[in-house]
């Protein structure tokens, strides 16, 4: 009985974790982030997986949220990150958390 409960709990946790990832990819599409970024390959900007790898274990969420909002340059090469002032702060927080969790 205990093993069955643990399996059910693990499956439930997996489904709970999977839903936000889909929701945030949809959010990235909604705000046109995928015009410059891809999940696992470089496009105009770095891939989300490369961003997550570069910043793994670092407390950089606030810094990246600001960069998404205001734009930036120099970290990933010559192409600047365009500012995204129209994207709500709550959505930026979700997107940055999603990228860093990859």
Residue pairs with C-beta under 8 A, 6 or more apart in sequence:
20 94
20 98
21 98
21 101
23 94
24 94
24 95
24 97
24 98
25 39
25 98
27 91
27 94
27 95
27 98
28 34
28 37
28 95
28 98
31 84
31 87
31 91
31 95
33 95
35 44
36 43
36 44
36 45
36 81
36 82
37 43
37 44
37 45
37 46
37 47
37 48
38 47
38 48
39 47
39 48
39 49
39 102
40 47
40 48
40 49
41 47
42 50
44 79
45 76
45 79
45 81
46 54
46 76
48 98
48 99
48 102
49 102
51 64
51 99
51 100
51 102
52 99
52 100
52 101
52 102
55 64
55 100
60 100
61 93
61 96
61 97
61 100
64 96
64 99
64 100
65 89
65 92
65 93
65 96
67 81
68 81
68 84
68 87
68 92
68 95
68 96
69 83
69 84
69 85
69 87
69 89
69 92
70 83
70 85
71 80
71 81
71 82
71 83
71 84
72 80
72 81
73 79
73 80
73 81
84 92
87 95
